[in-house]
């Protein structure tokens, strides 16, 4: 059986750049100092988890108990924020600063806990994103390949930052 070709976004660097901006916006609001009202652990240097929440294109933001939880990307779930604490008004301010994000999946309460809500990211600052679409679990990019593609686009991003 032949593997089907990997379908990636038209502009992976644009999607990655937007994800990085979202992560940075969170840390403008949520200082990593736990003595403050709102804080998050900084895990921006960690890669994605390709086993979960790959998109075909675009980005989603998952809220986790009132704080940014993760960004769903074409390469998988990016848990760039670790545990933390929050006030709901900070989450609202965060989403406003992102640019435009609309609720795509409402809160789901399960026996394992509360999931969501999940927001579809329409715009990050002046970056207009394609409509996000989740990749079907049966067509996920293989773990090693997703990690390789993430590393490639991360390197491209870092090179553009040096040039700027």
N, C-alpha and C positions, 0 to 999 in steps of 0.2 A: 504494500500500500504506500503510495506516494504522499509526502507531506504537501499540503496546500501552501501556496505562496503567502508570505507574511504581508498583510495589508497594514500599512502605516499611514499616518496623516500626511497630507500633501506637504506640509511644512513642519517637520518635527521640531526644529529649532525654535520656531514661534511658540509652539505648545509648551516646550520645556522652559523657555524664557518666561512665559506667563505663569507657569507653576512656581518658578523661582521667585517671581515678584509677589505672588500670593503668600508664599512662605515668609518672605521678608516683611510684608505688611503685618503679618501676625506678630512678629517680634518687635515692630514699632509700637504695638499696643500692649502686648503681653511681655513685659520684661522678664528675663529669666531669674529675677530676684524673688524667691518665694515669700519674702516679707511684704511684698506689695499685694494689692487686692487681686490682680490677675497675673498669672504667670504660666509659662509653658516650658517644658524641657526642650532644649534645642537639639534636634536630630536631623538637621538639614544636610549634614554630610553623609548620612546613611542613604543607601540606595533604595530602590523600590522592592516590593514583594510581588513578583510576577504571578503568584498563585491566586491573587485576589484583585478584583475590580479593575481589570484592563478595559480601556476604552478603545473604540475604533478610531475616534477622533475627539478632540475637545477634552474638557476637564470637568470634574465634579469636586465639590468640597463636602466632606462628611463631617457633620457636627457630632461631637461626642460629649454628652452630658454638659452642654452649655459652652463648650470650647471647640475651637477647630480640632478635628480629630485626624484627618488625613486628606490627601488630594488623590483622586483617582485619575490616572494618566494612561496613555497608550501602552506604557511599559509595565503598569501594575499600580498597586496601592503604595503611595509614598507617605510613610508615617513620619514626616519631617518634624512633627510636633509630638512630644512625648506627653506624659501625664501633666496635669496642671490643675489650676483652679480658676474660676471665672465668676463674673457676673453676667447675666444675660444682656445687659446694655453694652458690654464690651463686644459680645458676639455680633450684635446688631451693628455696632460701629465698624467692626472688622469687615463685615459683608459690604457695608456702604463704601469703605475705603478700597475694597477690591475693585469696585467699578459697578458691575451689574451681575448679580447672581439670583436666580429664581429657584424656588423650592421645586424639586423634581420628584423626590420621594419623601413622603411624610414620615413622621416619627412612627416607629414600629416597636411596640413593647412585647418582648418575648420572655420566656422563663430564664433565658440567659442574660437578660438586661435590655436596655433601651438602645435602639439603633436609630441614628439620624436625628433630625432630618438631613437629607442630602440635597445640595444645591447645584444646579447646572450653571456653570460659569459662562456668561455671555460675553463679558468684556472685563479686561484687567487694565485699568488706566486707559491708555489709548489703543491697546491691543484688542481688536475684535476677534473673537474666537469662533471657530465653526461649532455648530450645535453638537454638544457631546452625545455620544452614543456608546452604551456599554457593549463590550465584546461578549458574545455568547460563550459560555463556559466550555463548550465543545470546540471552540476555535481559538482558545488562548494561545498566545505565543509561548513557546517552550521556555522554561525557566532560564536556561543558559543563554539562549538567544535574546531574551528580553533584557537580561543583565548586560549583555554585550552592547545591545542597541542603546541602552541607558548610558553606559559608559562613553559611547561614541558621541552622543548628543551633549552629555555633560562636558566632554573635552572641547567640543565646538563652542559651547557657551563660554567656557573659561577663556578660550582664545579670543573671543569677541570682547570679553571684558578687559583683557590686556591691551587690545588694540584701541579701545575707546578712551 
